[in-house]
Structures are given as C-alpha cells and as structure tokens.
C-alpha cells in the first residue's frame, strides 16, 4: 500500500511537470510574438502645392517628400527638391539655384480615433544643399565712406542646417489623399563662403541674412 502511494505521488509529479512543459513553449511564443516588431510597407508621398502655385508666377522651387510609419506613431521622412530664387534687399542683388535634401523623423502627438493618419505631429530634420550662387551687386564701403556695388562670378557652394517641424495632417474627404500643413524653424549650422561672404539665400533653407530661418509648407499627399 505504501509503495502504491509512492508510485501515485511520483506519477502525479511527472504528469504535472509534463503538463507545465507542454504549456511553457506556448507562453514563450506568445511573449515573442508580443515583442516581435514587424514592419509593414506603407508610404505617404506628397508635394508642396503652395510652392508649386507660386512657381507659375515667379522663380521658385519644387519640393516633395516621402514618409513611412516604422512604428506606432513614429515616422521617418525624406524630403527634397530644386530651388531657384533671387535676393534683392539693402543694395544686395544675388541669385542661387540648386538641389536640397532633408532627412528626419516625426511623432504623431495626437490622432483621430477613426483614422490614425489624421492628427498633429512634431519632429526634426537635418538638411543640406548644393547650389550655385552669383552676386550681381554686393554693397561695399569705399575708403571715403561711399558705398558702391561689386559683382562676384557664379560659384559652387554648400550649406547644412537643422530644422524642427510642427504640423497637422487631415484626410481629404474619404479618399487616399491628405492635406498636410507644417511650419519649420531652422538654424544654419555650416556653410561654405565665397570671399567670406555669408549667403543670403540657400535652396531649401530660404532667404535670411542670419543663421536663423523659417519655412512652411502646404502639401497634398497620397497614401500607398
């Protein structure tokens, strides 16, 4: 009788361990599945319709972007384009044209419960531009105090900056199109110079006589 009880005890323990082992892999699989991040390809492609509209009446720029949500509410963005414009102010007459590229990320602070692509966001980007600039007139003070204009030939330059982005996005009716509006305060961190002359206009950065700039965009986007 005593041996029978011992066998029953060992049999019960063995069955309990076997049952626990059979359940453990499922629990591990569940944990792995919860922690396993998987990227589903998604892209939002847009272009700045405000700048496109202005370019019909004057020399301006084309600017577009592509973004993708890599994790919930976290998005990567690449932006680029071509710009050509003039700077005429305080006896300065300069022209610049070239390409620019910006890379960064943004986070959706708040989203619509019915459509998570709608909402407000904040983020940041680093930008760079390679361009040709030319000074048609640069004010220079002479020895007797007189001011006269000096021209400089076209030269190849490059500039780099950082910028923040604050904006919002809303679906256009019930289509795959979105309206995306944002503002971008900017700071120029490095630039090459022609004869130690600070650039007055940088494609992608804008017009500024200081290292601080400010931009905005009104984009029409399509979700793939």
URSUL-V350853 format. One record per run of one state. SS is the DSSP state (a for helix, b for strand, c for the rest). FROM is the first residue (numbers start at 1). LEN is the number of residues. If there is no record, write none. Layout:
# URSUL-V350853
ss=SS from=FROM len=LEN
ss=SS from=FROM len=LEN
This chain:
# URSUL-V350853
ss=c from=1 len=1
ss=a from=2 len=34
ss=c from=36 len=8
ss=b from=44 len=5
ss=a from=49 len=7
ss=c from=56 len=5
ss=b from=61 len=11
ss=c from=72 len=2
ss=b from=74 len=16
ss=c from=90 len=2
ss=b from=92 len=20
ss=c from=112 len=7
ss=b from=119 len=23
ss=c from=142 len=5
ss=b from=147 len=25
ss=c from=172 len=5
ss=b from=177 len=15
ss=c from=192 len=2
ss=b from=194 len=1
ss=c from=195 len=2
ss=b from=197 len=1
ss=c from=198 len=3
ss=b from=201 len=2
ss=c from=203 len=3
ss=b from=206 len=2
ss=c from=208 len=4
ss=b from=212 len=12
ss=c from=224 len=1
